[in-house]
Amino acid sequence: MALKPGERVVIVGCGPVGMVLTLALYRKGIPVTLLERADAPIEDQRAAAIQPSSLEMLAELGITDEIHQRGLISPTFHYRDRASGELVAEFDFSTLDDMTDFPYVIQYEQFKLVETIIREIGETPDVALRFSCEVTGHVQDSEGVEISFSNEIGEMESIRTPWVVGCDGFSSVVRQAAEIDFVGFTYPEKFVKIGSDFDFQEAGQALCIRNFFSDPGEWCNLFKVNGYGPPGIWRTVFPVPADEPDEECLSHEGVQARLQKFFPKDGDYNIIYTGLYHVHQRVAESFRKGRVVVAGDAAHVNNPIGGLGMNGGIHDAVALGDRLSKVAAGAPAELLDLYSRQRHKAQMDGVQATSIANKKLMEATDPAIRREQLDAVRATAENPAKARAYCLNAALYTSLEKANAVI
Ligand SMILES: Cc1cc2nc3c(=O)[nH]c(=O)nc-3n(C[C@H](O)[C@H](O)[C@H](O)COP(=O)(O)OP(=O)(O)OC[C@H]3O[C@@H](n4cnc5c(N)ncnc54)[C@H](O)[C@@H]3O)c2cc1C
């Protein structure tokens, strides 16, 4: 059903996925109202890795110049053995330069991606960004959806739209109000992220910008981002056992002990930020129910090893921008079911499968299994054809190919 004059698509959530979708619809001339509960875009320090496949999509939307200027280009990533420090395998996205203009990851914090898009859209009557607006529920009928939210002055308001898209993250009210099941599991342990300005690379560790340290006791991921630098920030991510109290983990002593155990040095680490996260593998049973659609973390969540979650959400947003703009122009609404089937497939076979395998590689405790896994990843890196296939999967090209094969 085509949008009537004055009607707007409503997007809930001003995270990276909500904003990429807003930009995709704006480029197609579809008017959008976006509702965000925070009073301004959130300085969220979770995602940073933007994969080559996502860079191609963001280039189509015209925003990669700023991402290149402000981000850190990272063609390679390393698997290391934490105990010995040995470099087990290096993968190099440069080998994909025959198929993409972007044969690298760019480390660009997710809040900067949101900032870039808000700047790109600028002031226009076609996009209304409404902050301090928390959605509390919705009711749909055959013609549209009535969305309830508390507005900028704390009063309850409702808005009617032909289509609402929940980009409102893991606890999505939009998904829950539509009674869409979120199928999967939650890991018992949490993950802690610690940002420090200590330069691990300069400390002589022969690191690249994205490093995965496997360890049966405590694995670690180590990445660099620009922050407000240069010189930039090194982020470490560690697992936190279920019985470790949050306050202990995030205390000065707890944070210093974790970093000193990982890389002993004189004096305290200077800490820029920390974050403690529950980690899940869950996918919505469907990404569409009637006039309600979900995308990004509202539709799927995964552990962050490999830097895939936000990228899967960017892929959702671009696919949905295309389908929804056609539906808003009068194409059959079944196009949204195609979106749902394709992106569900991309999640199950791509992001979920890969992130679960990545975590297993990091944490295997049985020495024989651990040796077997590390030998396998080393052998893959040493075989050019297998290394290319590995890179295509890590960069989410394989998931896109599988999704596009779904009809
Ligand atoms: C430690 C860590 C590291 C990560 N690193 C990476 C990485 O390098 N690469 C990668 O691809 N992914 C990564 N991820 C995953 C990534 O952070 C998420 O996939 C991404 O933030 C999802 O974006 P989103 O826009 O769907 O949701 P969110 O970023 O969660 O945004 C949701 C928005 O909706 C708003 N909202 C929520 N409820 C309401 C409501 N009721 N009404 C109005 N507004 C509402 C919120 O305030 C928020 O602004 C990482 C995750 C973690 C935990």
Ligand as a Chemical Component Dictionary entry (heavy atoms), coordinates in Angstrom:
data_LIG
# 
_chem_comp.id                   LIG 
_chem_comp.type                 NON-POLYMER 
_chem_comp.pdbx_formal_charge   0 
_chem_comp.three_letter_code    LIG 
# 
loop_
_chem_comp_atom.comp_id 
_chem_comp_atom.atom_id 
_chem_comp_atom.alt_atom_id 
_chem_comp_atom.type_symbol 
_chem_comp_atom.charge 
_chem_comp_atom.model_Cartn_x 
_chem_comp_atom.model_Cartn_y 
_chem_comp_atom.model_Cartn_z 
_chem_comp_atom.pdbx_ordinal 
LIG C1  C1  C 0 31.600 -5.170 23.329 1  
LIG C2  C2  C 0 30.896 -5.106 22.006 2  
LIG C3  C3  C 0 31.618 -4.834 20.869 3  
LIG C4  C4  C 0 30.994 -4.803 19.628 4  
LIG N1  N1  N 0 31.747 -4.584 18.513 5  
LIG C5  C5  C 0 31.177 -4.682 17.301 6  
LIG C6  C6  C 0 31.934 -4.453 16.115 7  
LIG O1  O1  O 0 33.125 -4.120 16.155 8  
LIG N2  N2  N 0 31.305 -4.570 14.908 9  
LIG C7  C7  C 0 29.996 -4.906 14.824 10 
LIG O2  O2  O 0 29.493 -5.060 13.697 11 
LIG N3  N3  N 0 29.217 -5.041 15.917 12 
LIG C8  C8  C 0 29.771 -4.941 17.147 13 
LIG N4  N4  N 0 29.005 -5.055 18.282 14 
LIG C9  C9  C 0 27.530 -5.146 18.149 15 
LIG C10 C10 C 0 26.914 -3.746 17.955 16 
LIG O3  O3  O 0 27.262 -2.894 19.030 17 
LIG C11 C11 C 0 25.399 -3.823 17.817 18 
LIG O4  O4  O 0 25.092 -4.844 16.898 19 
LIG C12 C12 C 0 24.826 -2.484 17.329 20 
LIG O5  O5  O 0 24.943 -1.488 18.317 21 
LIG C13 C13 C 0 23.348 -2.622 16.963 22 
LIG O6  O6  O 0 22.869 -1.388 16.503 23 
LIG P1  P1  P 0 21.320 -1.045 16.548 24 
LIG O7  O7  O 0 21.192 0.291  15.931 25 
LIG O8  O8  O 0 20.550 -2.198 16.024 26 
LIG O9  O9  O 0 20.948 -1.008 18.097 27 
LIG P2  P2  P 0 21.508 -0.067 19.254 28 
LIG O10 O10 O 0 22.878 0.406  18.928 29 
LIG O11 O11 O 0 21.314 -0.822 20.528 30 
LIG O12 O12 O 0 20.543 1.203  19.220 31 
LIG C14 C14 C 0 19.211 1.107  19.666 32 
LIG C15 C15 C 0 18.673 2.513  19.917 33 
LIG O13 O13 O 0 17.295 2.417  20.228 34 
LIG C16 C16 C 0 17.003 3.256  21.337 35 
LIG N5  N5  N 0 15.833 2.703  22.017 36 
LIG C17 C17 C 0 15.734 1.544  22.683 37 
LIG N6  N6  N 0 14.491 1.349  23.153 38 
LIG C18 C18 C 0 13.772 2.431  22.781 39 
LIG C19 C19 C 0 12.417 2.817  22.966 40 
LIG N7  N7  N 0 11.549 2.054  23.645 41 
LIG N8  N8  N 0 12.000 3.998  22.436 42 
LIG C20 C20 C 0 12.858 4.795  21.737 43 
LIG N9  N9  N 0 14.155 4.474  21.539 44 
LIG C21 C21 C 0 14.613 3.302  22.042 45 
LIG C22 C22 C 0 18.271 3.191  22.179 46 
LIG O14 O14 O 0 18.366 4.289  23.073 47 
LIG C23 C23 C 0 19.351 3.197  21.101 48 
LIG O15 O15 O 0 19.716 4.515  20.732 49 
LIG C24 C24 C 0 29.602 -5.061 19.536 50 
LIG C25 C25 C 0 28.856 -5.309 20.689 51 
LIG C26 C26 C 0 29.493 -5.339 21.925 52 
LIG C27 C27 C 0 28.693 -5.624 23.161 53 
# 
loop_
_chem_comp_bond.comp_id 
_chem_comp_bond.atom_id_1 
_chem_comp_bond.atom_id_2 
_chem_comp_bond.value_order 
_chem_comp_bond.pdbx_ordinal 
LIG C1  C2  SING 1  
LIG C2  C3  SING 2  
LIG C2  C26 DOUB 3  
LIG C3  C4  DOUB 4  
LIG C4  N1  SING 5  
LIG C4  C24 SING 6  
LIG N1  C5  DOUB 7  
LIG C5  C6  SING 8  
LIG C5  C8  SING 9  
LIG C6  O1  DOUB 10 
LIG C6  N2  SING 11 
LIG N2  C7  SING 12 
LIG C7  O2  DOUB 13 
LIG C7  N3  SING 14 
LIG N3  C8  DOUB 15 
LIG C8  N4  SING 16 
LIG N4  C9  SING 17 
LIG N4  C24 SING 18 
LIG C9  C10 SING 19 
LIG C10 O3  SING 20 
LIG C10 C11 SING 21 
LIG C11 O4  SING 22 
LIG C11 C12 SING 23 
LIG C12 O5  SING 24 
LIG C12 C13 SING 25 
LIG C13 O6  SING 26 
LIG O6  P1  SING 27 
LIG P1  O7  DOUB 28 
LIG P1  O8  SING 29 
LIG P1  O9  SING 30 
LIG O9  P2  SING 31 
LIG P2  O10 DOUB 32 
LIG P2  O11 SING 33 
LIG P2  O12 SING 34 
LIG O12 C14 SING 35 
LIG C14 C15 SING 36 
LIG C15 O13 SING 37 
LIG C15 C23 SING 38 
LIG O13 C16 SING 39 
LIG C16 N5  SING 40 
LIG C16 C22 SING 41 
LIG N5  C17 SING 42 
LIG N5  C21 SING 43 
LIG C17 N6  DOUB 44 
LIG N6  C18 SING 45 
LIG C18 C19 SING 46 
LIG C18 C21 DOUB 47 
LIG C19 N7  SING 48 
LIG C19 N8  DOUB 49 
LIG N8  C20 SING 50 
LIG C20 N9  DOUB 51 
LIG N9  C21 SING 52 
LIG C22 O14 SING 53 
LIG C22 C23 SING 54 
LIG C23 O15 SING 55 
LIG C24 C25 DOUB 56 
LIG C25 C26 SING 57 
LIG C26 C27 SING 58 
# 
